[in-house]
Amino acid sequence: MDIIESILNIPVQDPPEEEFSSADLSWSKFGTADRHDNVALIPYARVDAFIIGECSNVECPTRFHIERGRKRSKGSLKEYKSDEYLEYRLYWCSFGPENYGEGGGILPSRRYRLNTRNRAARPQSMRGCTCHFVVKRLYARPSLALLIYNDRRHVNKSGFVCHGPLDGDAIGPGAKKVPYICNEIQQQTMSMIYLGIPEENVLEKHIEGLQRYGDSNATVNSLASQYVHKLGMIIKRSTHELDLDDQASIRMWVERNKKSIFFYQDTSEMNPFVLGIQTEWQLQQMIRFGHRSLVAADSTFGIKRLKYPLCTLLVFDSRQHALPVAWVITRSIAKPDVSKWMKALLNRVRAVDPGWRINGFLIDDAAAETDPIRHCGLTTFILDTFSCPILFSLWRVRRSWLRNIVKRCSNIEVQREIFKRLGKIVYSIWDGVDYSVALEELNQDFVDQTSFVQYFNASWVPKIEMWLTSMRNLPLASQEASGAIEAYHVKLKVKLYDDSHLGALQRVDWLVHKLTTELHSSYWLDRYADESDSFQNVKEEYIASTSWHRALQIPDCDVTLDDKDHLFAKVVSQKDSSLTHLVWNPGSEFAFCDCSWSIQGNLCKHVVKVNIFCENRQEFQPSMSSQSFKEILTNLWRKPTEDSISLDLSMAWTQQILEQIQKLVELNSSNDIGCVVNNMPLKWIAKRGRTSVGKPPSALALPSSSKSNAIAPKRNRKRKRLSRFR
């Protein structure tokens, strides 16, 4: 086969079939005599059809995942070759590239039954498959995709078939007859088992998943039943203790789960212990929901009970629920250690999507985050790394204060008044009131509440100025965001502390096991149930998992206000209409409800509903996040000098922010995305880009006329000029 040196000489192929594979294409050698690839040109719109066709390979059924990706924006290159990419994606067979078999490099093959109870009859993932290909969306012709097949065979590095019906040496008897089980089906089955769903229900959903890849028959159902039963036995018998020594055990876990580790630093004289965990699914969710959005930190969980505190990075999914996308286990909050794992996490994300960035980093603990940021220069690091501002959430302060008020004060009227007074101290940062005077009045008025006053003076007064400074200087997060983070925190606490082996709290391997099995499975199944509209009970529980969403289900007619002094509001119970809950200090984040959920220190749906009900009434003050936003805009308006360029620049920035907010509000309130897209203004490209070089071929089609014939020579000259750039 001759080697083609110009992409312009490669024909564009568009097979008529709905789905097609590499066998349906004619492949050309592109490059030079020293280095060339097997390539084919297809319309970019048919890439998904090609991938589906490749997954449906009869000999080796599989799926392909994006191992690496890069993007360029249109117009970013002034000079480019004809094979430069606009988008680059490396697709790899789901059975590779790593080999997670016993013994390292090559998975051992046995024709006989393994007499063991601690592993499945046949591994269903990483088998060391080398099959992979590249899809390049051409920069010069964005409507076309260049396929580069690096290795079309589904074999391992030794050249042996490593999965599929042709894998005659697979582990276990009759493994080549086992139906294909993709990662999605396996994760669904494991999640259901971890969450305690009965085996017959797990088997039913497992068989439904298998039917998507082939016909159901008695043999398939029997093998599926064996698979589900054995997987359940393995999960029930699995243990977090890989070694009696905790440090040795966690080293073994890290070695076995390298794809789920983005940073690991073992304990030494110079360095503290740091373990960063992120599964492939969490990485996908971070890219999907974190891009141009918020990333929140639920920090220092279990600082008193766990051996190493846990920090969770969260994104807000399609329902604005907090979704854990990374866990960091460490005691260190020093700038060098935080910088290490943050950079490692960012590098992992941008290896898949180079253009990924976030719009805000939300923290919840001034003592653990703001102080090191201020003294160690971490603000600059976060701004340089994530290019985003830092926001502050009050949920941790509110929760801690309310829990200790209820715990240390027996009189409910005293509880309400103390919580209200603490709220006034926080609101004083915008009222110009000296907080020290308010603290002194609090101590004098509640001198008889000895237990709470001693706790507050010992735990909060020494650092109250630091917290108030953080609230004053950083934008404050909304109640919806705080409620979502609190919902994750509560779920995490239930999963970790509801354990009979309480002695395991001081083992890191136990914590890792809990996070990567039960908690991970719970959130995976929540998202799967919502997106696939299955597991209705799971979906309904997931939707109602935050106080904000539960509050939206309460009608306005069930809320009544005290018309005289607005001291309280009444909310009719949704479960029992004969019951009414009282919400004191309505319209404030420091409102106090008498329901059991609020008494435990949580942000309840009744408080959220009353605050939503009061937000448009003039007699109530705005929310703290709204006041913080107003303060930022006011400072921006006051800063420039009259009739100065600084004023012009500030107005331009403000107008840009206003337009983005208006578009976001329109997008969230619209029921038809098509109407929003149609109303968007046209985007004009630079004059130099409005030529035949940078436009797709479909845009070059002109009606047959004398003018089209006149510009044809000029178009050819442009292409010849491009060829000189190589």
PESULHU-V498888 format. One line per field, one symbol per residue. burial: 1 if it has 24 or more other ideal C-beta (glycine too) atoms within 12 Angstrom, else 0. A space follows every 50 residues. Layout:
# PESULHU-V498888
burial = ???
This chain:
# PESULHU-V498888
burial = 00010011010110000001110010110100000011111111011011 10111110011111111011100100000101111111111111111111 10000011100000000011111111111111111111111111111110 11111100011111001011110011011111111111111111101010 01111110110011000001001111110111011001010100010011 10110010111111100000011111111111111111111011111111 11000111111111111011111111111111101011111111110111 01100111111111111111011000011011001101111111111111 11111100100001111111111111111100001001100100010010 01100100011001011101111111111111111111111110110000 00011011111111111111111111111100001001000111111111 10010001101000010111111000000011111111111111101110 11111111111111100000111111110011000000000000000000 00000000000000000000000000000000000000000111110000 00000000000000000110010000
